Amino acid sequence: MGAATARLLARERAKVVIADMLEREGRHVAENIGDSAHFEGIDVTDEANSEAVVGAIAARFGRLNVLVNNAGISGSAEQDFHSTDAWHRIMAVNAAGTFYGIKYAVPAMRKARGGSIVNPSSIASITGSEHAHMAYNASKAARSAADDQTGGGAVREGRHAGEFGASGDHAADAHFGAERRSGDTRRSHAVHSKAPAGRGGRGGECHPVADLR
Ligand SMILES: NC(=O)c1ccc[n+]([C@@H]2O[C@H](COP(=O)([O-])OP(=O)(O)OC[C@H]3O[C@@H](n4cnc5c(N)ncnc54)[C@H](O)[C@@H]3O)[C@@H](O)[C@H]2O)c1
């Protein structure tokens, strides 16, 4: 989703910084986009690192207009969904990482006299998910609450899109594939009915929200 969002913003002639802890993959995405994209290494769980990266981006480009707090982990591969270590790890990326991004982007956006922050949430923040560590559900609810704290129409739109995207193809395939094959779609209907759009999203539907500015 991060790569798709970066490509979309670049198509709209934005200068895009792909910030991720996976350097090789991040550089590859930036190189494929071309001169308008640039890669920065970041660990969003490290507050000092987040501050430094946001500062470097604002200094390099003179302004910051859009932040997409895309980095996220679900913990679905955890053997133990009650692991305390996993709880802290997931909350650190999804909740604290989002907070640091907002904390250091907002002053730069104030200087630019406006901006958009998009916090991709998850339908799991409303319905819960038995396929992920419970910290995923909690951290995504924290992300939605962070939107309310940040305020602003574009930010709210971002939250809604995140919830919408949360029930998108990828998740639906992973979570509901067996159910669909059996023809019993009660669980997927119950989950999708809680999404703002009332249905599962399709690839690409949630990315355009990042272009709000
Ligand atoms: N794919 C879905 O169906 C879906 C549904 C709901 C919500 N979301 C949310 O959308 C976002 C993107 O999802 P995705 O499916 O593209 O995930 P993904 O795993 O493909 O990408 C997540 C990225 O976050 C990066 N990352 C993880 N920890 C990091 C850290 N500490 N510092 C810096 N980068 C870090 C990873 O390297 C990876 O590139 C996530 O926040 C996810 O929770 C996705």
The ligand as an SDF file (V2000), in Angstrom:
LIG
                    3D

 44 48  0  0  0  0  0  0  0  0999 V2000
   -3.2510   -4.8670    3.4150 N   0  0  0  0  0  0  0  0  0  0  0  0
   -4.4090   -4.7590    4.0590 C   0  0  0  0  0  0  0  0  0  0  0  0
   -5.4170   -5.4210    3.7550 O   0  0  0  0  0  0  0  0  0  0  0  0
   -4.5490   -3.7860    5.1870 C   0  0  0  0  0  0  0  0  0  0  0  0
   -5.7570   -3.7480    5.8540 C   0  0  0  0  0  0  0  0  0  0  0  0
   -5.9000   -2.8220    6.8840 C   0  0  0  0  0  0  0  0  0  0  0  0
   -4.8930   -1.9860    7.2300 C   0  0  0  0  0  0  0  0  0  0  0  0
   -3.7160   -2.0550    6.5800 N   0  0  0  0  0  0  0  0  0  0  0  0
   -2.6480   -1.1640    7.0210 C   0  0  0  0  0  0  0  0  0  0  0  0
   -2.0690   -0.5170    5.9240 O   0  0  0  0  0  0  0  0  0  0  0  0
   -0.6660   -0.3320    6.1460 C   0  0  0  0  0  0  0  0  0  0  0  0
    0.1190   -0.9710    5.0230 C   0  0  0  0  0  0  0  0  0  0  0  0
   -0.2370   -2.3330    4.9270 O   0  0  0  0  0  0  0  0  0  0  0  0
    0.4440   -3.3290    3.8850 P   0  0  0  0  0  0  0  0  0  0  0  0
   -0.4700   -4.4840    3.7410 O   0  0  0  0  0  0  0  0  0  0  0  0
    0.8820   -2.5850    2.6820 O   0  0  0  0  0  0  0  0  0  0  0  0
    1.6940   -3.8060    4.7450 O   0  0  0  0  0  0  0  0  0  0  0  0
    3.1630   -4.2410    4.3000 P   0  0  0  0  0  0  0  0  0  0  0  0
    3.6550   -5.2130    5.3240 O   0  0  0  0  0  0  0  0  0  0  0  0
    3.2060   -4.6320    2.8710 O   0  0  0  0  0  0  0  0  0  0  0  0
    3.9620   -2.8560    4.4670 O   0  0  0  0  0  0  0  0  0  0  0  0
    4.2320   -2.3170    5.7250 C   0  0  0  0  0  0  0  0  0  0  0  0
    5.5680   -1.6040    5.6580 C   0  0  0  0  0  0  0  0  0  0  0  0
    5.8700   -1.1110    6.9730 O   0  0  0  0  0  0  0  0  0  0  0  0
    7.2620   -1.2300    7.1550 C   0  0  0  0  0  0  0  0  0  0  0  0
    7.6090   -1.2140    8.5630 N   0  0  0  0  0  0  0  0  0  0  0  0
    7.2800   -2.1320    9.5160 C   0  0  0  0  0  0  0  0  0  0  0  0
    7.8150   -1.7890   10.6910 N   0  0  0  0  0  0  0  0  0  0  0  0
    8.5100   -0.6360   10.4910 C   0  0  0  0  0  0  0  0  0  0  0  0
    9.2730    0.2020   11.3200 C   0  0  0  0  0  0  0  0  0  0  0  0
    9.4630   -0.0740   12.6300 N   0  0  0  0  0  0  0  0  0  0  0  0
    9.8250    1.3140   10.7960 N   0  0  0  0  0  0  0  0  0  0  0  0
    9.6880    1.5890    9.4800 C   0  0  0  0  0  0  0  0  0  0  0  0
    8.9650    0.8290    8.6370 N   0  0  0  0  0  0  0  0  0  0  0  0
    8.3780   -0.2670    9.1400 C   0  0  0  0  0  0  0  0  0  0  0  0
    7.6080   -2.5600    6.4890 C   0  0  0  0  0  0  0  0  0  0  0  0
    8.9910   -2.6470    6.2020 O   0  0  0  0  0  0  0  0  0  0  0  0
    6.7340   -2.5230    5.2430 C   0  0  0  0  0  0  0  0  0  0  0  0
    7.4120   -1.9600    4.1440 O   0  0  0  0  0  0  0  0  0  0  0  0
   -0.3710   -0.9730    7.5090 C   0  0  0  0  0  0  0  0  0  0  0  0
   -0.4010    0.0240    8.5010 O   0  0  0  0  0  0  0  0  0  0  0  0
   -1.5210   -1.9440    7.6730 C   0  0  0  0  0  0  0  0  0  0  0  0
   -1.7910   -2.2370    9.0210 O   0  0  0  0  0  0  0  0  0  0  0  0
   -3.5120   -2.9580    5.5640 C   0  0  0  0  0  0  0  0  0  0  0  0
  1  2  1  0
  2  3  2  0
  2  4  1  0
  4  5  1  0
  4 44  2  0
  5  6  2  0
  6  7  1  0
  7  8  2  0
  8  9  1  0
  8 44  1  0
  9 10  1  0
  9 42  1  0
 10 11  1  0
 11 12  1  0
 11 40  1  0
 12 13  1  0
 13 14  1  0
 14 15  2  0
 14 16  1  0
 14 17  1  0
 17 18  1  0
 18 19  2  0
 18 20  1  0
 18 21  1  0
 21 22  1  0
 22 23  1  0
 23 24  1  0
 23 38  1  0
 24 25  1  0
 25 26  1  0
 25 36  1  0
 26 27  1  0
 26 35  1  0
 27 28  2  0
 28 29  1  0
 29 30  1  0
 29 35  2  0
 30 31  1  0
 30 32  2  0
 32 33  1  0
 33 34  2  0
 34 35  1  0
 36 37  1  0
 36 38  1  0
 38 39  1  0
 40 41  1  0
 40 42  1  0
 42 43  1  0
M  CHG  2   8   1  16  -1
M  END
$$$$
